[in-house]
């Protein structure tokens, strides 16, 4: 495959031009494909992709179907995943094959993942045998593994070569990547044993052996390693690239920092969306698709709300005795819910980055307990003062103070205990924790407040 990740002297637009969008839309209407093609060539591929993304769906379809307009592979790869999936439906199999031939293998895999199975086989059969085999092998691995983000275009040379032999090989071999920062050194079984920056090769005398100037490989990524774990390795060890090995420890690909940045960005976005209970929702999804994805969690939340209401109903006599308790209940529950969600967000992120371990788990539990007490005391003082000024009732101030401390402590503890427990049960804590934490803090908040109220009254 021809590589498209090249540094080009193209204008980069940091400010999005709405007027230009209007011009592009008009050119689509009058079928002026030449103007659009020339304009896209003069700008950075990411800016051209932005323009396509900001067109409405109808205009995007008309643009792709314009005669004499061919979407540049460099532009296509810059589009977000949902727009890529949409545009693929407008393209012929031949057009998709052309795009894939001009992409690195990792980008090609991402595109094929969004193609329907029946079309995927047609596209793969149209590719050269070498490319088809490489893509099929990558697709045979699970979606979230290193195999799906690695690129098979890399530079590897035998360990017994000299610097001179290596330089001559790099100059004469047309099959090598257009750009590479590191050269992998392999043994006779094609197992990676070290790496050398390309700049170091250029500065070393020709007669020197590559084996003598290489850095020994310390981090080799198994082809089936989870891509989130790959991201953590790059982050922890400040890697710019890393070798990917198969089950026989042979070099099969490489992962670069730009691929990992994409993974970390996707994982962060996924966690945020799942904490809100909307899963993998895209902005381009339709109304019914969005409704379906949100329905299950809203339904579960409805049942938990009934549970909280049932707990309140158990204290009906207490509330009738002092109606003002009904006014103040939401304050305690709301503070507990917010405190629990703060701890939950930090815990889910710590689990994702492997920062929360068995060694520091107890320490973090104690820390959250202390945070809960400290916050509880602070907000207990504030709320009791407000309640005393408002209702001029010392007993009521005591009730809200005690329940505030209890609720804040419980919220902090369950904010960490719930996601950790779900993680140990092999349930994604990001998508499941928020409903449980909210329910627990609401119930504890209501019960503690009304129980303390019943005791004093």
Order of alpha helices (4+ residues) and beta strands (2+ residues): alpha-alpha-alpha-alpha-alpha-alpha-alpha-alpha-alpha-alpha-beta-alpha-beta-beta-alpha-alpha-beta-beta-alpha-beta-beta-alpha-alpha-alpha-alpha-alpha-alpha-alpha
